[in-house]
Structures are given as structure tokens and as C-alpha cells.
Amino acid sequence: MPERIEQHIGTILQVMVIALLGWSLSTTVSLKTDVDVLKTQVSMLNNTIQQGVADRVAVAAIRADVSNFERRLSLCEAHK
């Protein structure tokens, strides 16, 4: 009789280990999917930031051009 109980306990422990392995695998797959989504979002944010930096540089260049144009225009108006 004690041997049968030991067999049942062994079977229960094996089932528990298999269940834990299954849970671990599904959690790992889920985490991998979440990490891939986060990597994509970070990449998109990085692209948006880079575009914003490029736009700021372009705006600064335009402001410099406008400033130079206004300075030359005022010099021309002063020579009239």
C-alpha cells in the first residue's frame, strides 16, 4: 500500500513539474512578444525624435537665412 501512495505522489509531482514547465514556456513566449512590441515602439519613437531634430535644424537654418535676408534688405533700403 505505501508503494502505491509513493507512486501517486510521484505522478502528482511529475504532473506539477510538467505544468510548471508549460507555464514557464507560455510566459517566456508572451514576454518575447511584449519585448518585440516594445522594441518596435522604441524604434518608432527614435525615428520621431530624429525627425524632430532634423526639423529643428532646418528651422534654425531658415531663421538664419531670413535674418540674413532682412539684414541685406535693410542695408538696401538704407542706400536708397
Contacts in CASP RR format, 6 or more apart in sequence:
PFRMAT RR
TARGET T0000
AUTHOR 0000-0000-0000
METHOD contacts of the structure
MODEL  1
MPERIEQHIGTILQVMVIALLGWSLSTTVSLKTDVDVLKTQVSMLNNTIQ
QGVADRVAVAAIRADVSNFERRLSLCEAHK
END
